[in-house]
Amino acid sequence: MRAISEEVDPAFRADVLKGLAEPVPAIPARWLYDRRGSELFDAITRLPSYYPTRTETALLERIVPEVAELCGRGGAVIEFGAGSQTKTPLLLAAVRPRAFVPIDISGEYLKDSAAEVDADHERVAVYPVVADFTREVVLPSEIDGLARLGFFPGSTIGNFIPRSATDLLRHFRTILGTGALLLIGMDRLKPVERLLAAYDDPEGVTAEFNLNLLHRINRELDGDVPVDAFRHEARWNDMLARIEMHLVAARDVAFSVSGRPFQFAAGQSIHSENSHKYGPRGGRLLLLAGGWTPLKEWVADNGDFAVILAEAQRERFAP
């Protein structure tokens, strides 16, 4: 058995070992995004069946002039989960910030994406922060005193169950501070057939993206998971209004991770990601629960996607 790498994020090891041992095995979706996972997700966003990226991009193209008027210019844009190579430039060109702070858990990928922004926007100072934005984040002191606009596109908020999404939004409020603004994308409810097609493409890219999690476990956590014994499956959970991604065992299988043994029966799955979908008012209610007051909402012409601008207003003593 080879030695376990000392460079492995201990949180990754802890989450995998705990998640695989749960009665309903599950691993937090953020661990899908190593460098290879980030590259595969970029490929997913360009697939014909994956509507969210092109729909949100078209919506942003239409609304960023108005966003800039509402937000003002010359502040700092803080992006949670960097790597939106089509959407971020649209926002930066419109709001013309003095500083851009991309935050991402994948250091290598962040370095490359930050370098692209730096090359394309000479007047914007870029300060990449390698961090898990669900945990403590320290913003660079260079943006102290600047108005702050958080950017959270791609309906990434949908990856979190409502309780965790509320906690995350409160966490963003703490990071950005009272008076900050947040521009956030949220996917809308739509026919199940379209949802399933977006998360189980015929090209098999989403399957490769999901299965890459097992390759990462083998590579970084001294695992011997037989990846070919698992298959990707997308499910619609109507009661919880979400797409679920699972890694389903195609046969009885036994393996170890970091010296810990695990067994999966045929048909048992590892729950790897959720993507919650929101109705017309659900997104605004979620923001309010998370400490953000919606100021303006824009919706794609076909109703597929919404972008909301919200403010971390000073808490009131009473209604």
N, C-alpha and C positions, 0 to 999 in steps of 0.2 A: 504494500500500500504506500502511495507516495505521501509526502508530508503535506499537510494542509497549509495553503499559502497564508503567510502572516499579513498580507495586504488585503485580504478579504474583509469587507465591511462586516463587523460583528453583528450588526442589526440584520443583515441579510441572512447570516447563518441562524440567528435566533428566530427570525420569522419563518424560515423554511422548516426548521426542526419542530417548532411549535405547531405550525400550520399543518404539516403532514400527520401529526399525531392527534389532531382534533377529530371529534366524532364525525363532523362534516369537513373533510380536508380542504384547506384553502390557503392560498399564499397571496399577500397584498400585491395589487396590480403594479405598483411602482417598480417591482423587481423585474418586470418584463423589459425594462428600458436600460439594458447595458448598451454598449455601442452598436452591436449587431441588432438588438431589438429596436433601437432608435432608427437605424437605417431601414429596417423592414417596415416600421410604422410609416416612415416617409413614403415608402413605396405603396403602402396601403392607401394613403391619402390621394394617390394619383389613379387609383383603380376606377373604372366606370361605375361599379356598383356602390362605391363608397361616396355617398352624397355630402356628408357633413362638411368636408374641407372646402370643396368648390362652392357650396351654398353659402357658407360663412364668409368666404373670401369675396364673393360677389356682393354680399350684403355690406361688408366692411368698405369695399370700394365706393359704395353709394353713400355711406353715412359718415366716413371719417372727416369730411369737412365740417359737418355739424358737431361731431365729437370734439374737434379742435376748438370750435367756438365755445362750447360748453366748458371745456377743461382749461382753456388757455394754453399758451405756448411758453417754452423756456423752462419747464420743470424737469422732473425725472420720471421716466417710464420704468417700472419694475415688472418684468415678465416672470410669472411663475410657471416653470416648465418650459425652458427655452427650446428653440428649434423650429418655430413656425417661420420657415423661410419665405413664405408668400404673404402671410398676414402681418407679421411684425413690420416689414418695410412700409406697408401701406399706412400703418399707424404712425410710425416715426416720421414719414414724409409729411404727414398732415399736422401733427402736433409740434414738430420741430423742437424736441426736448434738448436740454443742455447735457443730459446724462441718460444712459440706458443701462439697466442692471438686469441681465438675464440670470435666472436662478435655475439650476438643473442638477440632478443627482448623477448624471453621466458626465464625468469630467472631460473625457476626450471629445465627446460629441459637443459639449458646451464650448470648448476651446475653438473648435472649427466653426461653429455657427456664430460665435462672438466675433471671430476674425472676419467673417463675411460682412457682418453689420459694420464693423470698424472700417472696412475698406470702402463700403458703399455710402457711408454717412460721415464724411470727414469732420463735420462740425459737432458731432455727437461723441462725447466721451463715454467709452464702454467699460463697464466694471463687472465682469462675469464673477458669479459667486457659485462655487460648487457646494451644493447642500441639498438635503432632502427638505423641501419646502413645507412638509407636514410637521417638521420638528423645528427646533430653534434656528433662526436665521439672523445673522448680524449683517445689516446693510452697510456698505462702505461709507466712511465718514465724509467722503467727497460730495455726497448728495445732501448733507445736513443743510437745512434751511430752504431747500427747494420744494415746491409743490409736488406731490406724489400722485401718480396715476398707476394703479396696478392693472395688469393685463393678464387675463386668464382665459384664453380662447380655446376652441376645439371641444367645448362641452366636457372638458376634463372633470369638472365638478360632478358630472354624472357617474364617474367611476367610484364615487363614495356613497355609501348608504346615507340616508338623510341625516341620521344622528352625527355621523362622521363629517358629512358635508357642512353641517351647521358649525361643528367644532372648527373645521378648517377655515370657514369664513370668519369666524371670530379670531382665529389665529392670524389671518391676513390683516384684520383690523389692528391687531396688536403690532404687527410688523410695520405697517404703513402709517399708523397713527391717526388720531382724530383729525378730521378735515380732509383726509385723503379721498381719492376717487378710485373706483374699480370698474373696469370694463370687462364684462364676462359673457362668454358665449354659452348658450344652452340649447340642446337638441330638443325638438318637439315630438310629441306623440304622432304616429302615422301608421299606415297599414303594416301588419306584421310581416307580410311577404317582403316588403322593401327593407324592413329592419334586419330580417334574417339574411337577406342577400348582401347587405352591407358588411356583415360580420362573419360571413362564410362564403367568400368570393370563389368563383369557379377557377380562378388562376391559382388558388392555394396559398396566397401570400399571407393571409391572416392565420392559416393553419401553421405555416412556418414560423410566424411571429410568436404564436402561442407555444409551440413546441420548443422554441429557442430557450424558453425558461428552463426546460429540463437539461438542455445542453449547458446552460450557464451553471446549473446546480452541479452537474458532473465536473465541469471545468474548475469551478471556484471552491466547491465544498467537498471535494474528494468523493463524489458520488459515482455510483455505477448503475444509474437508472437506465434501463433498456428503452431508449426513446421510441424505437419502432413498436413497442408494446402499447403505446398511447396514441390516441387520435384526437384531433380538435373537434369540438362540438359547440355550436352557438344555439342558445335556447331563449325563447321569449317567456318571461315570467309576468303574466298579465296582472296578477294580484299586486305585485310590487312595481309594476310599470318599468321593467328593465330587461335589457338583453344581458344574458349571462354567458361567459366563455368558460368552458370546461376542458380539461384534459382527461379523457375517458380511457380507462384500461381496457384494451381489446381482449385481454386474456388474464388469467391469474398471474400475478407477478410479485417477485420479492427483490428488494434492492436495499442498499445502505447509503446513507448520507452522513459524512463526518463521523463514521463509525457507528451510527445508529441504524438498526434494522427497521424496515417497513415492509408491509405486505398489503397488496391491493387485489381484491377479487375482480374478476371480469365484470365490467359495467360500472365499477366504482370510479369516482372522478375526483380530480383536484380542481376546485373552483378558483379560477385565475383572474377573472375580471368581471365587473359589472359596468353597464352603461345605462343609467337611469334616464328616462325621457319625461319631459315636463309638459303639462297643459298650459293654457294661456296665462293663468294666474299662479300656477305652482312655483315657477321660478322666482317671482317677486316675493312670495311668502317665504321661500327658503332664504332669500337674501335678508329679509326683515328679521327672521329668526337668528341669522348669523351676525346681526349688528350693522347691516348696511341698508340704507334707505334708498329705494329705487327712484331715480330722477327721470329717466327716459328709457323707453323700450322700442327697439326696432325689430321688425319681423320680415323675413324673406317673403317675396311676393307669393310663393306657393305655400307659405305657412310652415315650411320644414324646419326653420331654425330661427332663434331669437338672439339678439345681443342687447344687453342691459347695462346702462350706466348707473352706478349707485354711489352714495356718499357715506362715509363714516361720520355721521353727524354727532355732535355732542349729545350725550345721553340726557334725557329730560327727567326732571324730578317726578312729573306726573303727566298723564295724557292731557 
